[in-house]
Amino acid sequence: MPDKTEDIELKLLLEAIFRKYHYDFRGYSMASIKRRLTQAKEQFDCRTFSQLQDRTLHDPNVLPALLSYLTVQVSELFRDPAYFRVIREQVVPHLQTYPSLKVWVAGCGAGEEVLSLAILFREEGLESRTLFYGTDINPAALKKAETAMYELDRIPLFTENHRRSGGKSSLSDYYTAAYGSAIFDKSLRQRIVYSDHSLVTDAVFAEVQLVSCRNVLIYFERELQDRAIGLFVDSLPRKGFLGLGAKENLRFSRHADAFTDFARDERLYQKRGTL
């Protein structure tokens, strides 16, 4: 009975967040949400989700902290280097045929993946004709992404990832180290637009040739996964590319027939030429 009551409280808390602040987590995986909000409950010294709901509704300062729990912000530059190597070696030759390009990183967090693609596209001669969109629902993450500043102790991993992704220069060419941080070059940020966008409630905003949405769908229930993939289908032109995370695939999506496997092991898909 206690577990059932707790689940009711949890659903009411998510409903309250949606109605008050218009952030919709109701279609997220409940197991994941429950685990993360249990941690938040402990931080705010709340005995129950009902108490946390009361705090959330009546203290607007609580929501930003909750968003840091509800949105996963774990990433790194060139995370899963093989994914970026495939983009570099197999996707880029297709993209080179376009006079202008748009790339959408959905669920961009603190911007590591957007910056990775900007560096990759510069090395492959595509940056000057590409506009990069990084979207997320977490304002704090987007603010950090715009700084392009990361802790210096993360740089060795970033550097190794870049090398393994087929990097054609030294990562150190792209940042300046100061006061324990690495600040990436302003010129890399000139082609990047960061914006609030929800895969749960918002619509398509542009036609893009590449969508990268990695390690986001695993936190969604099936219906919400289908909604997000539907957005990607509508955003991509024929022969456009979609990249997912290592534990994600299109196998059970109702939109699976819209794509062909392009690089199955790296979860890269290509929209069919005819639909």
C-alpha positions in Angstrom: 0.0 0.0 0.0 2.8 2.6 0.8 4.3 2.0 -2.7 0.9 2.6 -4.3 0.3 5.8 -2.4 3.8 7.0 -3.3 3.1 6.3 -7.0 -0.1 8.4 -6.7 1.8 11.2 -5.1 4.5 11.1 -7.8 1.9 11.3 -10.6 0.3 14.3 -8.8 3.6 16.0 -8.5 4.3 15.6 -12.2 0.8 16.9 -13.0 1.4 19.9 -10.7 4.7 20.7 -12.4 2.9 20.6 -15.8 0.0 22.7 -14.8 2.0 25.3 -12.9 5.2 25.5 -15.0 4.3 23.8 -18.3 7.1 21.3 -18.1 5.6 17.9 -19.0 7.3 14.9 -17.6 4.2 12.8 -17.4 5.3 10.6 -20.4 8.7 9.9 -19.0 9.8 6.5 -17.7 8.3 6.3 -14.2 11.1 4.2 -12.8 13.7 6.7 -13.9 11.7 9.7 -12.7 10.9 8.1 -9.4 14.6 7.4 -8.7 15.6 11.0 -9.5 12.8 12.7 -7.6 13.5 10.5 -4.6 17.0 12.1 -4.6 15.4 15.5 -4.9 13.0 14.8 -2.1 16.0 14.0 0.2 17.8 17.2 -0.9 14.8 19.3 0.1 14.3 17.4 3.3 10.8 16.3 2.3 9.4 13.1 3.7 6.9 12.5 0.8 6.4 13.5 -2.8 3.3 15.4 -1.6 5.5 17.6 0.6 7.8 18.1 -2.4 4.8 19.1 -4.5 3.8 21.7 -1.9 7.3 23.2 -2.0 7.3 23.1 -5.8 4.0 24.9 -6.1 4.6 27.6 -3.6 8.3 28.3 -3.9 9.4 29.1 -7.5 13.1 28.7 -6.5 12.5 25.0 -6.2 11.8 24.3 -9.8 15.3 25.0 -11.2 16.8 22.6 -8.8 14.2 20.0 -9.7 15.0 20.4 -13.4 18.6 19.5 -12.7 17.3 16.1 -11.4 14.6 15.6 -14.0 16.8 16.3 -17.0 20.0 14.2 -17.3 23.0 16.4 -18.0 25.8 13.8 -18.3 27.8 14.1 -21.5 31.3 14.8 -22.9 32.9 16.1 -26.1 32.9 13.4 -28.8 31.1 10.9 -26.5 31.2 7.5 -28.1 33.9 8.4 -30.6 32.8 5.7 -33.1 29.5 7.6 -33.6 31.4 10.7 -34.6 33.8 8.8 -36.8 30.9 7.4 -38.8 29.5 10.9 -39.2 32.9 12.1 -40.3 33.6 9.3 -42.7 30.2 8.3 -44.0 27.6 11.0 -43.3 29.7 14.0 -44.2 30.2 12.9 -47.9 26.4 13.0 -48.3 26.1 16.4 -46.5 28.7 17.9 -48.7 26.2 17.9 -51.6 24.0 20.5 -49.9 24.7 24.2 -50.4 23.6 25.0 -46.9 23.0 22.8 -43.8 21.1 22.7 -40.6 21.9 20.4 -37.7 19.7 19.8 -34.7 21.0 18.4 -31.4 17.9 17.6 -29.4 18.4 17.4 -25.6 21.7 19.2 -25.9 22.4 19.6 -22.2 25.5 21.7 -21.6 26.4 21.8 -25.2 29.1 19.2 -25.5 27.6 17.4 -28.5 26.8 20.6 -30.4 30.4 21.8 -29.9 31.7 18.4 -31.0 29.8 18.6 -34.2 30.9 22.2 -34.8 34.5 21.1 -34.5 34.0 18.1 -36.7 32.2 20.2 -39.4 35.1 22.7 -39.3 37.6 20.0 -39.8 35.6 18.7 -42.7 35.1 22.1 -44.3 31.3 22.3 -43.7 31.1 24.7 -40.7 30.8 27.9 -42.8 27.6 26.7 -44.5 26.0 25.0 -41.4 23.8 26.3 -38.7 23.7 24.3 -35.5 20.6 24.2 -33.2 21.0 23.0 -29.7 17.8 22.6 -27.8 16.9 21.5 -24.2 14.2 22.2 -21.6 16.7 23.1 -18.9 17.5 26.9 -18.8 20.5 26.4 -16.6 22.0 23.8 -19.0 21.4 26.1 -22.0 23.1 29.0 -20.2 26.1 26.8 -19.5 26.2 25.6 -23.1 26.3 29.2 -24.3 29.5 29.8 -22.3 31.3 26.9 -24.0 33.3 26.6 -20.8 34.2 23.2 -19.2 36.2 22.1 -16.3 39.9 21.7 -17.2 40.1 18.2 -15.6 37.6 17.0 -18.3 39.9 17.9 -21.2 42.1 14.8 -21.3 39.0 12.7 -21.9 37.6 15.1 -24.5 41.0 15.1 -26.2 41.2 11.3 -26.4 37.6 11.1 -27.7 38.4 13.7 -30.4 41.5 11.7 -31.5 39.5 8.4 -31.6 36.7 10.1 -33.6 39.2 10.8 -36.4 40.0 14.4 -35.4 42.3 16.1 -37.9 43.9 18.6 -35.6 44.6 18.9 -31.9 41.7 19.7 -29.6 43.9 22.3 -27.9 43.6 24.4 -31.1 40.0 25.1 -30.2 40.2 26.3 -26.6 42.0 28.5 -24.1 42.8 27.3 -20.6 42.4 29.7 -17.8 41.5 29.5 -14.1 40.8 25.8 -14.1 38.5 25.9 -17.1 38.8 25.5 -20.8 36.9 28.1 -22.9 36.2 27.1 -26.4 36.8 29.6 -29.2 34.1 32.2 -29.9 34.3 31.5 -33.6 32.9 28.0 -33.0 29.9 29.5 -31.2 29.0 31.9 -34.0 27.2 29.2 -36.0 25.3 27.8 -32.9 21.8 28.7 -31.7 20.7 27.5 -28.3 17.0 27.5 -27.5 14.4 26.1 -25.3 12.4 23.3 -27.0 10.4 20.4 -25.6 10.1 17.1 -27.5 7.0 16.6 -25.3 5.0 19.7 -26.2 6.6 21.7 -29.0 6.4 21.4 -32.7 8.9 21.2 -35.6 10.8 24.5 -36.0 13.0 24.0 -39.1 14.0 21.6 -41.8 17.4 20.0 -40.8 19.7 17.6 -42.6 21.0 15.9 -39.5 19.2 15.3 -36.1 21.3 14.0 -33.2 19.2 13.0 -30.2 21.3 10.7 -28.0 20.4 9.2 -24.7 17.2 11.1 -24.4 14.6 8.7 -25.7 15.6 6.0 -23.1 13.9 8.2 -20.5 10.6 8.4 -22.4 7.7 5.9 -22.4 6.8 4.4 -25.8 4.1 7.0 -26.7 6.4 9.9 -26.0 9.3 8.2 -27.9 7.0 8.0 -30.9 6.0 11.6 -30.6 9.7 12.7 -30.6 10.6 10.5 -33.5 7.6 11.9 -35.4 9.1 15.4 -34.9 12.4 14.1 -36.4 10.6 12.6 -39.3 8.9 15.9 -40.0 12.1 17.9 -39.6 14.2 15.8 -42.0 14.2 16.0 -45.8 14.4 12.8 -47.8 17.8 11.1 -47.3 18.3 13.2 -44.1 20.1 11.6 -41.1 19.0 10.7 -37.5 21.4 9.6 -34.8 20.4 8.0 -31.5 22.2 6.8 -28.4 23.9 3.5 -28.0 21.0 2.0 -26.1 18.3 3.4 -28.4 16.8 2.2 -31.7 13.8 2.6 -33.9 12.8 -1.1 -33.9 9.6 -0.7 -32.0 8.7 2.8 -33.2 5.6 3.3 -35.4 7.9 5.5 -37.5 10.5 2.8 -38.1 9.4 2.4 -41.7 10.3 6.0 -42.4 14.0 5.1 -42.0 16.6 2.7 -43.2 19.6 1.6 -41.2 22.6 3.6 -42.3 25.2 2.5 -39.6 23.3 0.1 -37.4 26.0 -0.4 -34.8 26.3 3.4 -34.2 22.5 4.0 -34.3 22.6 6.2 -37.4 19.5 6.1 -39.6 18.7 7.7 -43.0 15.2 8.9 -43.9 13.9 7.0 -46.9 14.0 8.7 -50.3 10.3 7.9 -51.0 7.5 7.7 -48.4 
